[in-house]
Amino acid sequence: MPNPFYKRSRGLTSPYHLYPPARGLLTPGTVDLPQQPNVPNPKGGWSTVDSFSVNIDGKEVLLPKVTPDGRYLTPQEAEAEYRRTGKHLGMFADVPSANEYAGRLHESYATGPLSKFYKRSRQR
């Protein structure tokens, strides 16, 4: 049975990615998921990625609103950050695929294999 945790990518641009790969994934993400900080969000909770997708050059690009240095961005700022740094959570063939992966990623931080990183970052 495949390991449901993270596998080190080989020959891919992402240091980590959810395993198994997402449906419709065209390009793995470039964000180091276990190293993402956990920051307060405008809704009063905590976020580690808080993602949304935007179509760029025919690909649905999943972007985090939380940066590796701990800033919480608006969607416009997040898109500008992507254009500046190239950091994203994955590029997908369509919106449903990006949404499905975003849901898996959220669950991974909430109760899955990334939850230990989420809990650790809140204790800092």
N, CA, C and O of each residue as an XYZ file, in Angstrom:
496
protein
N       0.858     -1.188      0.000
C       0.000      0.000      0.000
C       0.897      1.243      0.000
O       1.861      1.300      0.764
N       0.597      2.239     -0.844
C       1.415      3.451     -0.890
C       1.353      4.216      0.423
O       0.333      4.205      1.113
N       2.431      4.869      0.755
C       2.495      5.707      1.938
C       1.601      6.921      1.724
O       1.807      7.651      0.754
N       0.602      7.174      2.599
C      -0.280      8.321      2.403
C       0.373      9.633      2.802
O      -0.199     10.701      2.583
N       1.557      9.569      3.381
C       2.252     10.785      3.777
C       2.909     11.400      2.554
O       2.446     11.161      1.438
N       3.917     12.144      2.709
C       4.569     12.857      1.626
C       5.778     12.096      1.134
O       6.499     11.478      1.917
N       5.992     12.142     -0.139
C       7.166     11.536     -0.742
C       8.053     12.655     -1.253
O       7.567     13.658     -1.775
N       9.323     12.480     -1.103
C      10.270     13.446     -1.645
C      10.150     13.387     -3.163
O      10.224     12.304     -3.744
N       9.969     14.514     -3.804
C       9.853     14.542     -5.257
C      11.215     14.298     -5.885
O      12.233     14.780     -5.388
N      11.230     13.568     -6.950
C      12.465     13.331     -7.697
C      12.256     13.848     -9.104
O      11.387     13.371     -9.834
N      13.056     14.823     -9.474
C      12.942     15.385    -10.800
C      11.758     16.321    -10.962
O      11.438     16.711    -12.085
N      11.102     16.692     -9.873
C       9.973     17.614     -9.938
C      10.366     18.931     -9.280
O      11.373     19.003     -8.575
N       9.577     19.963     -9.511
C       9.919     21.275     -8.975
C       9.546     21.440     -7.512
O      10.020     22.373     -6.863
N       8.722     20.571     -6.981
C       8.249     20.712     -5.604
C       9.057     19.862     -4.632
O       9.308     18.688     -4.906
N       9.472     20.433     -3.498
C      10.181     19.620     -2.518
C       9.270     18.580     -1.872
O       9.747     17.526     -1.452
N       7.978     18.853     -1.786
C       7.001     17.918     -1.231
C       5.697     18.074     -2.000
O       5.389     19.148     -2.516
N       4.946     16.999     -2.067
C       3.622     17.068     -2.675
C       2.763     15.993     -2.060
O       3.285     15.008     -1.538
N       1.453     16.160     -2.111
C       0.549     15.141     -1.586
C       0.671     13.883     -2.413
O       0.817     13.944     -3.634
N       0.611     12.753     -1.756
C       0.702     11.468     -2.432
C      -0.575     10.703     -2.148
O      -0.976     10.661     -0.985
N      -1.233     10.106     -3.095
C      -0.887     10.065     -4.507
C      -1.155     11.412     -5.177
O      -1.884     12.240     -4.631
N      -0.576     11.634     -6.346
C      -0.758     12.908     -7.044
C      -2.235     13.204     -7.306
O      -3.051     12.293     -7.444
N      -2.549     14.461     -7.371
C      -3.927     14.903     -7.583
C      -4.369     14.687     -9.021
O      -3.565     14.736     -9.952
N      -5.665     14.448     -9.183
C      -6.267     14.362    -10.510
C      -6.108     15.717    -11.186
O      -6.334     16.751    -10.558
N      -5.728     15.724    -12.438
C      -5.611     16.956    -13.199
C      -4.360     17.769    -12.911
O      -4.217     18.884    -13.412
N      -3.446     17.216    -12.101
C      -2.211     17.941    -11.778
C      -1.313     18.015    -13.004
O      -0.958     16.988    -13.583
N      -0.944     19.236    -13.402
C      -0.048     19.432    -14.538
C       1.383     19.687    -14.073
O       2.339     19.189    -14.667
N       1.515     20.468    -13.004
C       2.824     20.805    -12.449
C       2.725     20.781    -10.929
O       1.865     21.455    -10.362
N       3.594     20.014    -10.251
C       3.571     20.003     -8.781
C       3.898     21.380     -8.213
O       4.543     22.201     -8.864
N       3.445     21.612     -6.997
C       3.691     22.885     -6.329
C       5.153     23.115     -5.996
O       5.970     22.195     -6.025
N       5.461     24.357     -5.679
C       6.823     24.760     -5.345
C       6.937     25.250     -3.908
O       7.956     25.825     -3.526
N       5.895     25.026     -3.107
C       5.892     25.430     -1.702
C       6.274     24.223     -0.852
O       5.722     23.137     -1.023
N       7.223     24.419      0.065
C       7.644     23.362      0.982
C       6.578     23.239      2.073
O       6.623     23.963      3.068
N       5.629     22.332      1.892
C       4.441     22.252      2.745
C       4.739     22.104      4.238
O       4.126     22.817      5.032
N       5.649     21.215      4.666
C       5.897     21.091      6.111
C       6.514     22.336      6.740
O       6.460     22.490      7.960
N       7.087     23.212      5.954
C       7.722     24.416      6.492
C       6.802     25.638      6.496
O       7.203     26.707      6.955
N       5.578     25.492      5.993
C       4.658     26.630      5.962
C       4.329     27.088      7.379
O       4.013     26.262      8.235
N       4.399     28.401      7.641
C       4.032     28.907      8.964
C       2.514     28.918      9.140
O       1.763     28.856      8.166
N       2.089     28.995     10.356
C       0.682     29.068     10.707
C       0.436     30.471     11.241
O       1.018     30.860     12.254
N      -0.424     31.235     10.568
C      -0.613     32.639     10.920
C      -2.083     32.953     11.172
O      -2.959     32.271     10.641
N      -2.364     33.981     11.980
C      -3.758     34.395     12.177
C      -4.340     34.892     10.857
O      -3.660     35.561     10.079
N      -5.614     34.554     10.614
C      -6.264     35.025      9.392
C      -7.350     36.051      9.744
O      -7.732     36.172     10.908
N      -7.841     36.778      8.756
C      -8.841     37.829      9.011
C     -10.156     37.323      9.613
O     -10.909     38.106     10.191
N     -10.437     36.027      9.484
C     -11.692     35.474     10.020
C     -11.572     35.126     11.501
O     -12.543     34.678     12.112
N     -10.377     35.330     12.089
C     -10.183     35.032     13.506
C      -9.593     33.670     13.778
O      -9.338     33.326     14.932
N      -9.372     32.888     12.742
C      -8.772     31.567     12.918
C      -7.296     31.580     12.553
O      -6.634     32.617     12.579
N      -6.804     30.394     12.210
C      -5.404     30.225     11.834
C      -5.322     29.597     10.458
O      -6.139     28.741     10.116
N      -4.343     30.013      9.661
C      -4.158     29.462      8.319
C      -2.706     29.102      8.076
O      -1.787     29.759      8.565
N      -2.527     28.035      7.303
C      -1.186     27.608      6.906
C      -0.990     27.835      5.413
O       0.108     28.191      4.985
N      -2.023     27.638      4.625
C      -1.947     27.938      3.197
C      -3.111     28.813      2.732
O      -2.887     29.755      1.971
N      -4.343     28.539      3.162
C      -5.555     29.266      2.740
C      -5.482     29.574      1.250
O      -5.196     30.701      0.847
N      -5.741     28.568      0.455
C      -5.503     28.651     -0.987
C      -6.722     29.075     -1.796
O      -7.861     29.007     -1.333
N      -6.449     29.508     -3.001
C      -7.459     29.811     -4.011
C      -6.771     29.601     -5.358
O      -5.542     29.581     -5.439
N      -7.570     29.444     -6.413
C      -6.943     29.244     -7.718
C      -7.319     30.363     -8.671
O      -8.357     31.009     -8.533
N      -6.441     30.569     -9.643
C      -6.641     31.585    -10.667
C      -6.119     31.012    -11.982
O      -5.111     30.304    -11.999
N      -6.802     31.316    -13.076
C      -6.358     30.812    -14.370
C      -5.288     31.733    -14.933
O      -5.516     32.921    -15.158
N      -4.115     31.153    -15.152
C      -2.983     31.900    -15.713
C      -2.458     31.100    -16.893
O      -2.021     29.960    -16.737
N      -2.502     31.700    -18.065
C      -2.004     31.053    -19.283
C      -2.629     29.674    -19.521
O      -1.948     28.741    -19.945
N      -3.935     29.557    -19.243
C      -4.653     28.323    -19.512
C      -4.491     27.234    -18.463
O      -4.996     26.127    -18.650
N      -3.803     27.520    -17.366
C      -3.647     26.555    -16.269
C      -4.282     27.140    -15.020
O      -4.180     28.338    -14.756
N      -4.943     26.270    -14.250
C      -5.528     26.711    -12.985
C      -4.427     26.599    -11.926
O      -4.040     25.498    -11.535
N      -3.930     27.751    -11.469
C      -2.805     27.791    -10.544
C      -3.337     27.978     -9.123
O      -4.018     28.961     -8.830
N      -3.018     27.024     -8.244
C      -3.445     27.080     -6.849
C      -2.413     27.882     -6.065
O      -1.240     27.512     -5.998
N      -2.866     28.990     -5.470
C      -1.965     29.906     -4.774
C      -2.263     29.950     -3.283
O      -3.425     29.919     -2.877
N      -1.218     30.023     -2.466
C      -1.425     30.190     -1.022
C      -1.529     31.665     -0.666
O      -0.848     32.504     -1.255
N      -2.386     31.976      0.302
C      -2.455     33.348      0.811
C      -1.443     33.547      1.938
O      -1.229     34.674      2.384
N      -0.824     32.471      2.398
C       0.196     32.548      3.448
C       1.560     32.334      2.802
O       1.773     31.357      2.083
N       2.477     33.256      3.065
C       3.821     33.160      2.502
C       4.750     32.418      3.465
O       4.466     32.335      4.660
N       5.855     31.881      2.952
C       6.810     31.187      3.826
C       7.367     32.075      4.947
O       7.811     31.565      5.976
N       7.344     33.396      4.753
C       7.849     34.290      5.805
C       6.736     34.767      6.751
O       6.960     35.656      7.573
N       5.533     34.172      6.632
C       4.477     34.415      7.606
C       3.529     35.564      7.325
O       2.833     36.012      8.237
N       3.477     36.050      6.115
C       2.517     37.104      5.769
C       1.219     36.472      5.274
O       1.242     35.451      4.588
N       0.088     37.083      5.626
C      -1.213     36.656      5.115
C      -1.623     37.666      4.052
O      -1.757     38.854      4.347
N      -1.825     37.207      2.816
C      -2.047     38.090      1.675
C      -3.484     38.088      1.189
O      -4.220     37.122      1.392
N      -3.875     39.174      0.546
C      -5.145     39.208     -0.178
C      -4.941     38.401     -1.465
O      -3.799     38.121     -1.831
N      -6.015     38.024     -2.155
C      -5.831     37.323     -3.426
C      -4.976     38.107     -4.430
O      -4.156     37.522     -5.138
N      -5.166     39.409     -4.487
C      -4.375     40.222     -5.416
C      -2.898     40.205     -5.034
O      -2.030     40.088     -5.898
N      -2.617     40.323     -3.737
C      -1.226     40.269     -3.269
C      -0.620     38.887     -3.510
O       0.552     38.770     -3.868
N      -1.429     37.839     -3.311
C      -0.942     36.475     -3.517
C      -0.587     36.234     -4.982
O       0.419     35.592     -5.285
N      -1.410     36.746     -5.883
C      -1.098     36.594     -7.306
C       0.178     37.364     -7.664
O       1.004     36.874     -8.434
N       0.336     38.559     -7.112
C       1.559     39.341     -7.354
C       2.776     38.619     -6.774
O       3.851     38.627     -7.374
N       2.604     38.000     -5.613
C       3.700     37.238     -4.982
C       4.087     36.045     -5.861
O       5.269     35.743     -6.021
N       3.084     35.374     -6.427
C       3.359     34.262     -7.339
C       4.148     34.750     -8.555
O       5.124     34.118     -8.958
N       3.735     35.851     -9.125
C       4.426     36.370    -10.315
C       5.858     36.798     -9.977
O       6.746     36.740    -10.827
N       6.072     37.228     -8.730
C       7.404     37.647     -8.298
C       8.296     36.455     -7.948
O       9.478     36.440     -8.293
N       7.725     35.445     -7.255
C       8.542     34.345     -6.713
C       8.379     33.013     -7.444
O       9.268     32.163     -7.385
N       7.239     32.823     -8.138
C       6.969     31.537     -8.770
C       6.444     30.485     -7.814
O       6.259     29.338     -8.222
N       6.194     30.830     -6.544
C       5.697     29.875     -5.544
C       4.205     29.621     -5.738
O       3.406     30.555     -5.816
N       3.846     28.343     -5.816
C       2.441     27.948     -5.969
C       2.249     26.569     -5.356
O       3.218     25.891     -5.013
N       0.992     26.162     -5.221
C       0.664     24.860     -4.626
C       0.399     23.790     -5.676
O       0.157     22.634     -5.331
N       0.440     24.150     -6.922
C       0.234     23.221     -8.027
C      -0.485     23.910     -9.166
O      -1.217     24.880     -8.968
N      -0.261     23.389    -10.373
C      -0.971     23.873    -11.558
C      -1.830     22.731    -12.066
O      -1.366     21.597    -12.186
N      -3.087     23.037    -12.363
C      -4.065     22.010    -12.675
C      -4.731     22.260    -14.018
O      -4.699     23.368    -14.555
N      -5.334     21.206    -14.546
C      -6.005     21.274    -15.840
C      -7.309     22.060    -15.774
O      -7.730     22.656    -16.766
N      -7.955     22.063    -14.590
C      -9.253     22.721    -14.470
C      -9.546     23.095    -13.026
O      -8.840     22.676    -12.108
N     -10.593     23.884    -12.834
C     -10.991     24.355    -11.506
C     -11.365     23.199    -10.574
O     -10.902     23.183     -9.434
N     -12.192     22.221    -11.013
C     -12.534     21.127    -10.098
C     -11.299     20.378     -9.570
O     -11.267     19.993     -8.402
N     -10.300     20.173    -10.410
C      -9.082     19.483     -9.955
C      -8.341     20.318     -8.922
O      -7.864     19.782     -7.922
N      -8.238     21.626     -9.151
C      -7.570     22.515     -8.192
C      -8.335     22.541     -6.872
O      -7.731     22.508     -5.800
N      -9.665     22.600     -6.952
C     -10.490     22.612     -5.738
C     -10.364     21.311     -4.961
O     -10.286     21.323     -3.732
N     -10.344     20.193     -5.672
C     -10.208     18.895     -5.013
C      -8.881     18.821     -4.253
O      -8.842     18.382     -3.104
N      -7.808     19.249     -4.893
C      -6.502     19.221     -4.250
C      -6.460     20.181     -3.056
O      -5.889     19.853     -2.016
N      -7.062     21.365     -3.205
C      -7.107     22.326     -2.098
C      -7.816     21.713     -0.898
O      -7.383     21.901      0.239
N      -8.895     20.985     -1.137
C      -9.607     20.305     -0.055
C      -8.752     19.237      0.606
O      -8.738     19.121      1.832
N      -8.041     18.455     -0.196
C      -7.138     17.435      0.361
C      -6.034     18.073      1.188
O      -5.663     17.566      2.247
N      -5.517     19.185      0.697
C      -4.456     19.887      1.407
C      -4.969     20.414      2.744
O      -4.294     20.277      3.765
N      -6.150     21.011      2.745
C      -6.758     21.510      3.983
C      -6.932     20.371      4.985
O      -6.559     20.504      6.150
N      -7.495     19.262      4.534
C      -7.702     18.115      5.426
C      -6.379     17.561      5.940
O      -6.298     17.088      7.074
N      -5.360     17.617      5.120
C      -4.041     17.139      5.518
C      -3.486     17.957      6.680
O      -2.872     17.406      7.594
N      -3.702     19.268      6.645
C      -3.259     20.126      7.741
C      -4.169     19.980      8.959
O      -3.698     20.049     10.095
N      -5.469     19.779      8.733
C      -6.427     19.715      9.843
C      -6.320     18.409     10.626
O      -6.231     18.426     11.854
N      -6.328     17.278      9.918
C      -6.370     15.997     10.629
C      -5.437     14.943     10.053
O      -5.297     13.861     10.623
N      -4.804     15.244      8.941
C      -3.972     14.255      8.260
C      -2.501     14.374      8.590
O      -2.130     14.859      9.659
N      -1.664     13.928      7.668
C      -0.238     13.861      7.932
C       0.443     15.200      8.179
O       1.496     15.238      8.817
N      -0.125     16.295      7.695
C       0.493     17.598      7.947
C       0.050     18.211      9.269
O       0.551     19.266      9.657
N      -0.881     17.567      9.967
C      -1.398     18.156     11.209
C      -0.295     18.324     12.248
O      -0.350     19.257     13.049
N       0.702     17.447     12.255
C       1.783     17.598     13.236
C       2.596     18.860     12.950
O       3.109     19.478     13.883
N       2.724     19.253     11.689
C       3.431     20.485     11.355
C       2.578     21.694     11.709
O       3.096     22.709     12.174
N       1.266     21.586     11.489
C       0.328     22.671     11.812
C       0.345     22.937     13.312
O       0.439     24.090     13.734
N       0.253     21.886     14.119
C       0.247     22.047     15.576
C       1.569     22.607     16.066
O       1.594     23.454     16.958
N       2.660     22.144     15.494
C       3.986     22.629     15.904
C       4.114     24.122     15.611
O       4.636     24.871     16.436
N       3.640     24.562     14.439
C       3.808     25.967     14.073
C       2.964     26.889     14.957
O       3.320     28.056     15.119
N       1.867     26.409     15.531
C       1.038     27.247     16.409
C       1.683     27.396     17.775
O       1.323     28.305     18.522
N       2.619     26.537     18.120
C       3.274     26.606     19.422
C       4.488     27.511     19.411
O       5.064     27.781     20.464
N       4.889     27.987     18.236
C       6.075     28.848     18.147
C       5.858     30.191     18.769
O       6.765     31.024     18.772
